[in-house]
């Protein structure tokens, strides 16, 4: 019933998890097991990373003192502020890679005087500490010899002042770089009512409170958000409320939830056992429509709430006073779908025991599929790290259905049904100390990390688990680990997940 998303990485259609021959923080790509499409691991033969057995600096020259590869070519790069509020930065790249193993870039932001800006927080303490970093494409270009790709930094212009340019190179799975280009920020325009607008909010956006609609598209008076799905379920994990709808203006404000009794009349209860009675609460929904014209929220009341409040009335409201359709929902059980049947990835129905709604992506065709089969496929297709080899760093992006859960007590709150990424680890010889960490600059969301033997289905069998250590990164230290095969699970504590890095160290 909880929404999860973990599209299994290193599957040809959605390949997103890779290993890179590098030290922590040096970067990786989305190309497969640390390399090109053939899955070979760069560096295992003793060659220099990025060189194909040679030296990229001598094979192809240098650009500003940095080694470049003749296999890579960055043709054009543009920089623009985009999105509903104009605070997101998006880089568009046109490039080529003869080896088909590029899904990231190396970049730094510059001010108007071409000075590098300290823009990146690489230790997750809320303070920017680095001027440059590896950044992954929004969608993997792995296997492509030519591509047009984007890299988006949500909310960057609210966090970092003075950005006017970007200095950028392609970076492949062996850490080789392309030629370097500098792109100047192209500023998005803001339209008033009746002005032309871009429905994708790339070149232009409408002023707050207005919608971009019509053909040709123009800025129009704002409209209210509307529900197209509301559910109030009670199950094994307790009650859950699900809200899904549309907000064309992308200015969702809140969802007001009124408490009703079985007859549909208002009822007041003591939510906090403090003697104060209340008959409603409001859910902050601002973030739910920040990236698209659709919104989804899940609220998990405490167990027992469903007995006191058997019905709810929900109303969506935007930031400008527009109220949408009110919907009444009575507590019930989620509809159950059998193996092979279509299912809803948001959790508006449930699959029979042993099955999960896969691939768990709203835009895809989702069906109830054997969780055991998906786990086996994921383990077979995952990146393979080996403690006897030189490649001990991997990167990935989590999204899709959840196939593992962290051990009980490892993560705070109800962080279940969340996306995760997996990496297969072969421990070649018994090691007195094994350290697994997501404390790499590429990790961009709250992670938990645990290690299970083989391809074990349950986190309960984990040798250990760690949530936050430094910022929202996680570091797991295990002692006296026997030789054998294991699976590293990187769990998203947040609902959406994102890009992560993992480093393995033995002592």
Secondary structure, DSSP 8 states (H G I E B T S, - for coil): -----B--SS-TTT---EEESS-TTS---SSSSSSSTT---TTTTS--TTSTTS-HHHHH-EETTEEB-TTEEEEEEEEEEESSSS-EEEEEEEEEETTS-EEEEEEEEE-TTS-B---B-SSSSSS--BSEEEEE-SS--TT-SEEEEEEEETTHHHHS----EEEEEEEETT--EEEEEEEEEE--EEE-TT-B--TTSSSEEE-TTEEEETTTTEEEE----EEEEEEEEEETTEEEEEEEEE-TTS-EEEEEEEEE-TTS-B--B-SSSSS--BSEEEEE-GGGGSSSSEEEEEE---TTHHHH-SEEEEEEEETTS-EEEEEEEE-B--EEE-TTSB--TTSSEEE-TTEEEES--TTS--EEEEHHHHHHHHHHHS-EEETTSS--EEEEE--B-------TTSSSS---S--EEEEEEEE-S-EEEEEEE--STT--S-EEEEEEETT-S-GGG-SEEE--SBTTB-EEEEEEE-SEEEEEEEEESSSS--EEEEEEEE-
